[in-house]
Amino acid sequence: MHERFGPELSKADAGIDYRLAAVCDHVGAAELRIPVKLREVAFDRANAISGLRHWAHPGFEYESITVPALTIDAALGSASYARSVAWIDAEGSQSEILSGGPDFFSRVAAIYIEVEDQERWRGQSLDGEITDRLSASMLTSAMRDNLARGQCNRVYVRAESDIVGAAMPSILAYREALRRLVTAA
């Protein structure tokens, strides 16, 4: 994926810090597992399900590469992010990202995160565990979708009145748009 999108996103005028790295719970190196085959079906190496964990479903074959690893706190350094929103789609490594960002997650305004309530990735933390960890950082679940069986996206918002007040119009508008989609069908 980095090879595919890196040249365009790395342009100086794009304003994007695009790195080939694993955001996890340590600084150094990490093994990125790229699914290349499920039984007899081959995958493009630039697939969206590469990650630090193996699928819980048997039959996957992987290519592994070593990539730089960093924590979210190390990546952001001393940046001010009190009004930031994080989007985490980590193929089962949500817990590692949360562990590597105690400073960031103690101040972030909101998080959009994909979670599972049944194991898809070997050894992953499930939805309830993620909710407990984020609750400890004063983040509360404001809404969720039904992405797939056993999997959803959740939006967590910092439990502070000004942040909740700022987030509610967007949450209500999203819910209304979904209601209109359902009733129009």
C-alpha positions in Angstrom: 0.0 0.0 0.0 2.8 2.4 0.8 4.4 1.8 -2.6 1.0 2.3 -4.3 0.0 5.6 -2.5 3.4 6.9 -1.2 4.5 9.0 -4.2 1.3 11.0 -4.4 0.7 11.4 -0.6 4.3 12.3 0.1 4.3 15.4 -2.0 5.3 18.4 0.1 2.1 20.4 -0.8 -0.2 17.5 0.3 0.3 18.2 4.0 0.4 14.5 4.9 3.0 12.8 6.9 2.8 9.4 5.1 5.2 6.8 6.5 6.0 3.1 6.0 5.7 2.1 9.6 3.6 0.1 12.0 1.9 2.1 14.7 1.9 -0.2 17.8 3.1 -0.4 21.4 6.9 0.0 20.9 9.5 1.8 18.9 11.9 -0.2 16.8 10.8 -2.8 14.2 7.7 -4.9 13.6 6.7 -7.8 11.4 4.0 -6.9 8.9 2.1 -9.9 7.7 0.7 -9.6 4.2 -1.9 -12.2 3.2 -1.0 -13.5 -0.2 -3.2 -16.5 -0.5 -6.3 -18.1 1.0 -6.3 -21.8 0.0 -6.1 -21.5 -3.8 -7.1 -17.8 -4.1 -4.2 -15.4 -4.5 -4.3 -11.8 -3.2 -2.7 -8.7 -4.6 0.1 -7.8 -2.2 -1.4 -4.3 -1.8 -4.4 -5.6 0.1 -6.3 -3.9 2.9 -6.0 -6.7 5.4 -2.3 -6.7 6.0 -1.4 -6.2 9.7 0.6 -7.3 12.7 -1.6 -10.3 13.4 -2.6 -13.5 11.6 -6.2 -14.1 10.7 -8.0 -16.5 13.1 -9.5 -18.2 10.0 -7.3 -21.1 8.9 -5.9 -21.4 5.4 -4.2 -18.0 4.9 -0.6 -17.9 3.6 1.5 -14.8 4.4 4.5 -12.9 3.2 6.2 -11.1 6.1 8.3 -8.0 5.9 10.0 -6.0 8.7 8.9 -2.4 8.9 9.8 0.4 11.3 7.6 0.4 14.4 6.6 3.5 16.4 4.0 4.4 19.1 1.5 7.1 18.4 3.0 9.2 21.2 6.4 8.9 19.5 5.0 9.7 16.1 3.3 12.8 17.3 6.0 14.0 19.6 5.1 17.3 21.2 2.3 18.2 18.7 -0.9 19.7 20.1 -3.8 17.4 19.5 -6.4 18.3 22.1 -9.0 18.7 19.3 -7.9 15.7 17.2 -9.9 12.8 16.0 -8.2 9.4 15.5 -9.3 6.9 12.9 -8.1 3.4 13.8 -8.6 0.4 11.4 -5.9 -1.8 12.6 -6.7 -5.4 11.6 -6.9 -6.6 15.2 -4.0 -4.5 16.6 -6.2 -1.8 18.3 -4.9 -2.8 21.8 -1.3 -2.3 20.7 -2.1 1.2 19.3 -3.9 2.2 22.5 -1.0 0.9 24.6 1.5 3.1 22.6 -0.5 6.3 23.0 -1.4 7.0 26.6 -0.6 10.7 26.2 -2.5 11.0 22.9 -5.6 9.0 24.1 -5.8 11.0 27.3 -6.4 14.1 25.3 -7.9 13.2 21.9 -11.5 14.6 21.4 -12.9 11.5 19.5 -12.0 8.2 18.0 -13.5 6.3 15.1 -12.4 2.7 15.5 -13.1 -0.7 13.9 -13.7 -3.4 16.5 -14.8 -7.0 16.6 -16.9 -8.9 19.1 -15.6 -12.2 17.9 -12.0 -13.1 17.1 -11.0 -12.4 13.5 -7.3 -11.8 14.3 -5.4 -14.2 16.6 -5.0 -12.8 20.1 -6.8 -9.6 19.5 -8.7 -7.5 22.1 -12.4 -7.6 21.5 -15.0 -4.8 21.5 -15.7 -4.9 25.3 -12.0 -4.7 26.2 -11.5 -1.8 23.8 -14.5 0.0 25.3 -13.1 -0.6 28.9 -9.7 0.8 27.9 -11.1 3.9 26.2 -13.5 4.5 29.1 -10.5 4.6 31.4 -9.3 7.6 29.2 -12.7 9.3 29.6 -13.9 8.3 26.1 -17.5 7.1 25.8 -19.1 5.2 22.9 -21.4 7.7 21.1 -22.5 5.5 18.2 -21.8 2.4 16.2 -22.7 0.8 12.9 -23.0 -2.9 11.9 -20.1 -3.2 9.5 -20.3 -7.0 9.2 -21.3 -9.9 11.4 -19.1 -9.7 14.5 -17.5 -6.4 13.4 -18.5 -2.7 13.8 -17.1 0.8 13.7 -17.6 2.8 16.9 -17.3 6.5 17.6 -16.0 7.4 21.0 -16.2 10.9 22.3 -14.3 12.5 25.2 -16.8 12.9 28.0 -16.5 16.6 28.3 -19.6 18.8 27.8 -18.0 21.1 25.1 -16.7 18.1 23.1 -20.0 16.2 23.4 -21.9 19.4 22.5 -19.7 19.9 19.4 -20.1 16.2 18.3 -23.8 15.8 18.8 -25.0 17.7 15.7 -22.8 15.5 13.5 -23.9 12.3 15.3 -27.6 13.2 15.0 -27.2 14.2 11.3 -25.6 10.9 10.6 -28.3 8.9 12.4 -31.0 10.9 10.5 -29.3 10.1 7.1 -29.2 6.4 8.0 -32.9 6.5 9.1 -33.8 8.1 5.7 -31.8 5.4 3.8 -33.7 2.6 5.7 -37.1 4.1 5.3 -36.5 4.8 1.6 -35.7 1.2 0.9 
